[in-house]
Amino acid sequence: MNIQMSKTILIVDDSASVRQVVSLALRAAGHKVIEACDGLDALGKLDGSKIHLIVSDINMPNMDGLSFVKVIKAKGEYQYTPVLMLTTESGDDKKMEGKSLGVKGWLVKPFKPDLLLSAVAKLA
């Protein structure tokens, strides 16, 4: 049995069904999950407590994923929190922009839960 520390992971996606699938996969692997429906909602949930990884979509209302990353990377306490983008965007320009903002990983939807979990294991 693989014993690993439970990580706290923030999922930011405007699709409730995507949040549910990601959340189920992560909880089944023993992680604690916080859900947010867009970047603004996610910012409200960053209360200074430890977040091991942020999994974020790009295209969302109110505040998109890349704007959200820009804001959290400017905040001292979450500056080094790894970010994994989970998005339908697969273009190199978006990936380069994400990378320049400090995004550590990129998964394109639709995704396989085991791919997500292996990315989480590497990043969190």
N, CA, C and O of each residue as an XYZ file, in Angstrom:
496
protein
N       0.848     -1.192      0.000
C       0.000      0.000      0.000
C       0.883      1.242      0.000
O       1.799      1.372      0.812
N       0.595      2.135     -0.911
C       1.373      3.361     -1.048
C       0.845      4.404     -0.063
O      -0.258      4.924     -0.226
N       1.641      4.697      0.948
C       1.225      5.692      1.939
C       1.787      7.045      1.515
O       3.002      7.222      1.425
N       0.905      7.982      1.260
C       1.392      9.318      0.931
C       0.626     10.338      1.745
O      -0.497     10.097      2.187
N       1.248     11.461      1.929
C       0.617     12.522      2.694
C      -0.569     13.070      1.910
O      -0.510     13.223      0.690
N      -1.624     13.355      2.618
C      -2.781     13.976      1.982
C      -2.435     15.416      1.624
O      -1.902     16.156      2.452
N      -2.733     15.804      0.414
C      -2.461     17.165     -0.049
C      -3.771     17.935     -0.131
O      -4.833     17.347     -0.337
N      -3.692     19.239      0.031
C      -4.859     20.090     -0.153
C      -4.768     20.691     -1.552
O      -3.795     21.370     -1.884
N      -5.775     20.440     -2.356
C      -5.766     20.858     -3.752
C      -6.980     21.730     -4.052
O      -8.116     21.374     -3.737
N      -6.716     22.871     -4.663
C      -7.785     23.792     -5.050
C      -8.120     23.557     -6.517
O      -7.243     23.625     -7.377
N      -9.389     23.281     -6.799
C      -9.855     23.088     -8.175
C     -10.644     24.325     -8.582
O     -11.586     24.723     -7.897
N     -10.254     24.931     -9.705
C     -10.940     26.131    -10.181
C     -11.474     25.848    -11.585
O     -10.704     25.772    -12.542
N     -12.782     25.695    -11.703
C     -13.391     25.412    -13.011
C     -14.850     25.847    -12.974
O     -15.549     25.609    -11.989
N     -15.307     26.483    -14.046
C     -16.701     26.941    -14.062
C     -17.674     25.805    -14.361
O     -18.886     25.985    -14.242
N     -17.163     24.644    -14.746
C     -18.033     23.498    -15.014
C     -18.153     22.633    -13.762
O     -17.172     22.053    -13.297
N     -19.378     22.556    -13.224
C     -19.610     21.750    -12.018
C     -19.275     20.288    -12.277
O     -18.766     19.611    -11.384
N     -19.549     19.786    -13.479
C     -19.282     18.371    -13.756
C     -17.780     18.093    -13.807
O     -17.332     17.040    -13.352
N     -17.000     19.023    -14.353
C     -15.537     18.846    -14.365
C     -15.012     18.880    -12.927
O     -14.188     18.051    -12.540
N     -15.500     19.852    -12.136
C     -15.069     19.914    -10.732
C     -15.382     18.608    -10.016
O     -14.585     18.117     -9.216
N     -16.558     18.052    -10.314
C     -16.966     16.816     -9.653
C     -16.052     15.648    -10.024
O     -15.636     14.887     -9.150
N     -15.738     15.502    -11.306
C     -14.876     14.407    -11.765
C     -13.474     14.538    -11.160
O     -12.913     13.568    -10.652
N     -12.921     15.747    -11.223
C     -11.579     15.992    -10.682
C     -11.576     15.747     -9.172
O     -10.684     15.089     -8.638
N     -12.583     16.285     -8.504
C     -12.696     16.153     -7.068
C     -12.803     14.687     -6.634
O     -12.145     14.269     -5.682
N     -13.631     13.915     -7.333
C     -13.791     12.489     -7.014
C     -12.468     11.750     -7.153
O     -12.099     10.962     -6.283
N     -11.751     12.005     -8.251
C     -10.467     11.339     -8.492
C      -9.464     11.693     -7.392
O      -8.759     10.822     -6.881
N      -9.408     12.970     -7.036
C      -8.441     13.416     -6.026
C      -8.795     12.910     -4.634
O      -7.921     12.494     -3.874
N     -10.093     12.949     -4.305
C     -10.522     12.469     -2.975
C     -10.285     10.963     -2.861
O      -9.892     10.471     -1.803
N     -10.524     10.233     -3.953
C     -10.300      8.786     -3.948
C      -8.816      8.474     -3.705
O      -8.469      7.426     -3.162
N      -7.955      9.408     -4.120
C      -6.514      9.228     -3.906
C      -6.080      9.771     -2.541
O      -4.891      9.786     -2.223
N      -7.052     10.217     -1.739
C      -6.750     10.632     -0.382
C      -6.485     12.115     -0.176
O      -6.042     12.523      0.898
N      -6.749     12.919     -1.187
C      -6.476     14.353     -1.063
C      -7.690     15.120     -0.547
O      -8.831     14.678     -0.676
N      -7.411     16.279      0.038
C      -8.466     17.191      0.475
C      -8.689     18.163     -0.680
O      -7.726     18.665     -1.260
N      -9.952     18.433     -1.018
C     -10.253     19.265     -2.182
C     -11.069     20.491     -1.790
O     -12.026     20.409     -1.020
N     -10.660     21.625     -2.343
C     -11.432     22.862     -2.208
C     -11.874     23.216     -3.623
O     -11.055     23.192     -4.542
N     -13.142     23.543     -3.818
C     -13.638     23.853     -5.160
C     -14.000     25.325     -5.289
O     -14.520     25.940     -4.358
N     -13.710     25.878     -6.474
C     -14.093     27.251     -6.788
C     -14.594     27.286     -8.226
O     -14.118     26.526     -9.069
N     -15.569     28.180     -8.516
C     -16.195     28.198     -9.840
C     -15.533     29.164    -10.828
O     -15.836     29.130    -12.021
N     -14.638     30.021    -10.344
C     -13.867     30.884    -11.251
C     -12.726     31.502    -10.448
O     -12.599     31.257     -9.248
N     -11.897     32.304    -11.112
C     -10.736     32.885    -10.444
C     -11.076     33.744     -9.245
O     -10.384     33.698     -8.228
N     -12.149     34.537     -9.356
C     -12.549     35.407     -8.242
C     -12.986     34.581     -7.040
O     -12.608     34.868     -5.904
N     -13.784     33.553     -7.305
C     -14.243     32.659     -6.249
C     -13.027     32.007     -5.584
O     -12.967     31.898     -4.359
N     -12.062     31.577     -6.398
C     -10.853     30.919     -5.887
C     -10.050     31.867     -4.998
O      -9.554     31.463     -3.946
N      -9.921     33.124     -5.419
C      -9.182     34.098     -4.607
C      -9.805     34.239     -3.233
O      -9.099     34.393     -2.236
N     -11.145     34.186     -3.180
C     -11.854     34.281     -1.914
C     -11.606     33.093     -1.009
O     -11.778     33.188      0.207
N     -11.200     31.964     -1.598
C     -10.960     30.750     -0.812
C      -9.501     30.611     -0.395
O      -9.163     29.728      0.394
N      -8.643     31.466     -0.913
C      -7.233     31.446     -0.511
C      -7.101     32.302      0.749
O      -6.899     33.514      0.675
N      -7.217     31.658      1.887
C      -7.272     32.386      3.159
C      -5.948     32.340      3.919
O      -5.892     32.680      5.101
N      -4.896     31.924      3.244
C      -3.601     31.842      3.907
C      -3.249     30.436      4.345
O      -2.109     30.172      4.729
N      -4.229     29.513      4.290
C      -3.905     28.134      4.662
C      -3.152     27.468      3.516
O      -3.227     27.907      2.369
N      -2.427     26.404      3.842
C      -1.553     25.744      2.874
C      -2.355     25.068      1.765
O      -3.250     24.263      2.023
N      -2.013     25.413      0.533
C      -2.568     24.740     -0.641
C      -1.364     24.105     -1.340
O      -0.397     24.800     -1.651
N      -1.412     22.803     -1.589
C      -0.271     22.119     -2.191
C      -0.258     22.229     -3.706
O       0.799     22.166     -4.334
N      -1.458     22.397     -4.297
C      -1.552     22.449     -5.751
C      -2.849     23.135     -6.142
O      -3.871     22.997     -5.469
N      -2.792     23.877     -7.243
C      -3.999     24.488     -7.804
C      -4.206     23.884     -9.182
O      -3.299     23.893    -10.014
N      -5.407     23.357     -9.423
C      -5.782     22.829    -10.739
C      -6.814     23.804    -11.291
O      -7.899     23.945    -10.725
N      -6.482     24.483    -12.399
C      -7.368     25.532    -12.896
C      -7.663     25.416    -14.382
O      -6.809     25.028    -15.179
N      -8.892     25.761    -14.729
C      -9.301     25.906    -16.118
C      -8.796     27.273    -16.576
O      -8.386     28.093    -15.754
N      -8.824     27.519    -17.885
C      -8.464     28.854    -18.380
C      -9.711     29.675    -18.649
O      -9.848     30.785    -18.134
N     -10.630     29.136    -19.460
C     -11.797     29.906    -19.886
C     -12.914     29.849    -18.851
O     -13.647     28.864    -18.758
N     -13.029     30.945    -18.063
C     -14.059     31.026    -17.027
C     -14.585     32.458    -16.976
O     -13.884     33.394    -17.362
N     -15.827     32.628    -16.498
C     -16.361     33.994    -16.337
C     -15.684     34.698    -15.163
O     -14.979     34.062    -14.380
N     -15.891     35.989    -15.042
C     -15.401     36.838    -13.942
C     -13.883     37.001    -13.904
O     -13.377     38.121    -13.964
N     -13.159     35.892    -13.804
C     -11.700     35.951    -13.866
C     -11.206     34.646    -14.453
O     -11.436     33.577    -13.887
N     -10.523     34.729    -15.595
C     -10.055     33.508    -16.256
C      -8.819     32.953    -15.533
O      -8.236     33.607    -14.668
N      -8.446     31.742    -15.912
C      -7.370     31.029    -15.233
C      -6.020     31.732    -15.283
O      -5.303     31.762    -14.282
N      -5.663     32.297    -16.433
C      -4.356     32.943    -16.533
C      -4.306     34.235    -15.708
O      -3.280     34.546    -15.104
N      -5.408     34.982    -15.684
C      -5.462     36.181    -14.828
C      -5.355     35.781    -13.361
O      -4.685     36.449    -12.574
N      -6.015     34.694    -13.005
C      -5.970     34.174    -11.635
C      -4.528     33.817    -11.251
O      -4.065     34.162    -10.164
N      -3.823     33.121    -12.158
C      -2.427     32.739    -11.898
C      -1.574     33.986    -11.688
O      -0.738     34.040    -10.786
N      -1.802     34.992    -12.544
C      -1.054     36.252    -12.430
C      -1.216     36.847    -11.019
O      -0.243     37.273    -10.396
N      -2.455     36.865    -10.535
C      -2.743     37.433     -9.213
C      -2.098     36.612     -8.096
O      -1.475     37.177     -7.197
N      -2.241     35.279     -8.144
C      -1.684     34.485     -7.029
C      -0.166     34.465     -7.043
O       0.456     34.368     -5.985
N       0.439     34.553     -8.210
C       1.907     34.558     -8.257
C       2.457     35.866     -7.691
O       3.615     35.932     -7.279
N       1.627     36.900     -7.671
C       2.039     38.188     -7.096
C       1.825     38.207     -5.579
O       2.356     39.077     -4.889
N       1.043     37.243     -5.058
C       0.784     37.153     -3.613
C       1.906     36.327     -2.988
O       2.180     35.217     -3.444
N       2.543     36.841     -1.975
C       3.655     36.139     -1.340
C       3.374     34.698     -0.947
O       4.160     33.800     -1.250
N       2.236     34.476     -0.264
C       2.018     33.145      0.311
C       1.708     32.053     -0.715
O       1.878     30.870     -0.422
N       1.259     32.434     -1.907
C       0.939     31.401     -2.917
C       1.848     31.494     -4.145
O       1.609     30.845     -5.163
N       2.878     32.300     -4.028
C       3.806     32.529     -5.127
C       4.454     31.224     -5.617
O       4.709     31.066     -6.811
N       4.717     30.300     -4.695
C       5.399     29.054     -5.070
C       4.461     27.857     -5.160
O       4.913     26.726     -5.344
N       3.157     28.098     -5.030
C       2.193     27.000     -5.142
C       2.136     26.557     -6.604
O       1.873     27.379     -7.482
N       2.378     25.263     -6.884
C       2.339     24.820     -8.282
C       0.922     24.901     -8.859
O      -0.064     24.654     -8.165
N       0.848     25.252    -10.142
C      -0.436     25.362    -10.832
C      -0.435     24.409    -12.015
O       0.498     24.391    -12.818
N      -1.504     23.610    -12.107
C      -1.720     22.705    -13.229
C      -2.949     23.225    -13.977
O      -4.028     23.338    -13.396
N      -2.786     23.540    -15.257
C      -3.933     23.977    -16.043
C      -4.642     22.733    -16.587
O      -4.013     21.823    -17.126
N      -5.958     22.721    -16.430
C      -6.799     21.640    -16.949
C      -7.808     22.342    -17.848
O      -8.764     22.945    -17.360
N      -7.598     22.265    -19.156
C      -8.329     23.140    -20.057
C      -8.533     22.509    -21.429
O      -7.886     21.518    -21.769
N      -9.426     23.083    -22.203
C      -9.584     22.640    -23.594
C      -8.554     23.332    -24.482
O      -8.377     22.955    -25.641
N      -7.877     24.340    -23.943
C      -6.873     25.083    -24.711
C      -5.631     24.215    -24.892
O      -5.044     23.759    -23.911
N      -5.234     23.986    -26.132
C      -4.023     23.196    -26.348
C      -3.009     23.948    -27.207
O      -1.977     23.394    -27.586
N      -3.305     25.203    -27.509
C      -2.414     25.996    -28.358
C      -1.118     26.360    -27.662
O      -1.098     26.631    -26.462
N      -0.028     26.363    -28.431
C       1.283     26.671    -27.870
C       1.360     28.075    -27.295
O       2.061     28.310    -26.311
N       0.633     29.019    -27.911
C       0.690     30.399    -27.409
C       0.141     30.487    -25.986
O       0.713     31.168    -25.135
N      -0.979     29.790    -25.731
C      -1.554     29.784    -24.377
C      -0.597     29.070    -23.413
O      -0.392     29.517    -22.284
N      -0.016     27.961    -23.873
C       0.912     27.211    -23.020
C       2.125     28.065    -22.670
O       2.585     28.066    -21.528
N       2.637     28.790    -23.658
C       3.806     29.651    -23.418
C       3.437     30.766    -22.433
O       4.209     31.090    -21.531
N       2.253     31.343    -22.618
C       1.799     32.394    -21.707
C       1.690     31.833    -20.295
O       2.133     32.457    -19.330
N       1.093     30.645    -20.186
C       0.960     29.997    -18.877
C       2.315     29.751    -18.243
O       2.524     30.040    -17.065
N       3.233     29.215    -19.035
C       4.568     28.908    -18.540
C       5.270     30.179    -18.044
O       5.930     30.174    -17.005
N       5.114     31.261    -18.804
C       5.756     32.526    -18.417
C       5.170     33.060    -17.106
O       5.833     33.806    -16.386
N       3.929     32.678    -16.801
C       3.289     33.101    -15.545
C       3.624     32.166    -14.385
O       3.317     32.461    -13.231
N       4.255     31.039    -14.701
C       4.637     30.104    -13.634
C       3.808     28.833    -13.579
O       3.898     28.088    -12.603
N       2.996     28.562    -14.612
C       2.208     27.321    -14.655
C       3.178     26.146    -14.819
O       4.065     26.177    -15.671
N       2.997     25.113    -13.993
C       3.929     23.985    -13.978
C       3.494     22.796    -14.828
O       4.325     21.972    -15.208
N       2.190     22.697    -15.132
C       1.714     21.547    -15.881
C       0.489     21.910    -16.699
O      -0.170     22.916    -16.435
N       0.184     21.085    -17.695
C      -0.904     21.374    -18.619
C      -1.575     20.069    -19.003
O      -0.934     19.188    -19.576
N      -2.853     19.933    -18.697
C      -3.634     18.763    -19.108
C      -4.784     19.253    -19.976
O      -5.473     20.209    -19.622
N      -4.985     18.604    -21.103
C      -6.052     19.018    -22.012
C      -7.284     18.150    -21.779
O      -7.188     16.927    -21.681
N      -8.446     18.805    -21.691
C      -9.732     18.094    -21.548
C     -10.125     17.532    -22.907
O      -9.780     18.131    -23.926
N     -10.825     16.414    -22.966
C     -11.119     15.531    -21.839
C      -9.843     14.816    -21.376
O      -8.943     14.558    -22.175
N      -9.778     14.507    -20.107
C      -8.575     13.911    -19.532
C      -8.914     12.591    -18.869
O     -10.075     12.324    -18.558
N      -7.907     11.770    -18.654
C      -8.086     10.523    -17.923
C      -7.683     10.766    -16.474
O      -6.625     11.340    -16.215
N      -8.516     10.336    -15.524
C      -8.192     10.554    -14.113
C      -6.785     10.094    -13.715
O      -6.138     10.738    -12.890
N      -6.298      8.970    -14.303
C      -4.959      8.512    -13.910
C      -3.869      9.481    -14.373
O      -2.837      9.620    -13.716
N      -4.101     10.149    -15.508
C      -3.144     11.168    -15.967
C      -3.135     12.339    -14.988
O      -2.080     12.868    -14.639
N      -4.320     12.727    -14.557
C      -4.441     13.807    -13.579
C      -3.687     13.438    -12.300
O      -2.918     14.241    -11.772
N      -3.912     12.226    -11.810
C      -3.278     11.804    -10.561
C      -1.768     11.712    -10.681
O      -1.054     12.008     -9.723
N      -1.263     11.300    -11.858
C       0.191     11.246    -11.988
C       0.777     12.653    -12.056
O       1.876     12.892    -11.556
N       0.042     13.595    -12.679
C       0.493     14.998    -12.704
C       0.482     15.570    -11.288
O       1.401     16.290    -10.898
N      -0.555     15.250    -10.523
C      -0.666     15.734     -9.142
C       0.490     15.181     -8.311
O       1.096     15.905     -7.520
N       0.792     13.895     -8.495
C       1.889     13.265     -7.740
C       3.213     13.952     -8.025
O       4.044     14.095     -7.128
N       3.416     14.375     -9.261
C       4.667     15.060     -9.631
C       4.731     16.482     -9.078
O       5.790     16.942     -8.649
N       3.586     17.177     -9.091
C       3.589     18.603     -8.778
C       3.329     18.946     -7.324
O       3.916     19.888     -6.793
N       2.449     18.186     -6.672
C       2.017     18.575     -5.311
C       3.028     18.167     -4.258
O       2.820     18.418     -3.071
